[in-house]
Amino acid sequence: ILRRQPEHLLKYVLKELATPGELTKSAMIMGRKISASAVNEKIAKYADEFVICSECKKPDTKLVKEGNAMIIRCLACGAHRPVRTNI
């Protein structure tokens, strides 16, 4: 479980795949045909960038807004780092 807003993940994946799309109650609908492996690759990239702690490699993190920056804060080891916000 990523513990992120589905809209945040959707926005990231759609931008990375350069396609329009939307989120329904049970599915993500994309504007063109895309292979499952390409979508899974982008979700894994999202997890590395916005979920996994860079220090302890655990997924026990949360996104926190501090001023103008988004920070990923690890609940397991206490580490924190900025993440890109231009998605």
C-alpha positions, 0 to 999 in steps of 0.5 A, spaced: 500 500 500 502 506 497 498 510 502 498 516 498 492 520 495 490 516 488 489 523 485 497 524 486 499 517 483 494 518 477 497 525 475 504 522 476 502 516 471 499 520 466 504 525 466 510 520 465 506 516 460 504 523 456 496 521 456 490 524 458 486 520 463 481 519 469 480 516 475 473 512 476 471 509 483 474 502 481 479 504 475 484 508 472 482 510 465 487 512 460 486 516 453 490 511 449 492 503 449 498 502 454 501 496 456 501 494 463 508 493 464 509 500 462 504 502 467 507 498 472 514 501 471 511 508 472 508 506 479 514 503 481 518 509 479 513 513 483 514 509 489 521 510 489 520 517 488 514 519 493 514 513 498 520 509 499 525 512 504 532 513 501 535 511 508 532 505 510 528 503 504 522 502 508 515 504 505 513 507 512 513 514 509 508 520 509 508 527 504 508 533 508 508 540 506 513 545 509 512 552 506 513 551 499 516 544 499 514 537 499 517 533 504 517 525 504 518 524 512 520 516 514 515 514 520 520 508 521 527 512 521 525 519 522 529 521 515 526 526 511 528 529 504 525 534 499 521 531 493 519 534 486 513 538 486 512 539 479 507 533 477 
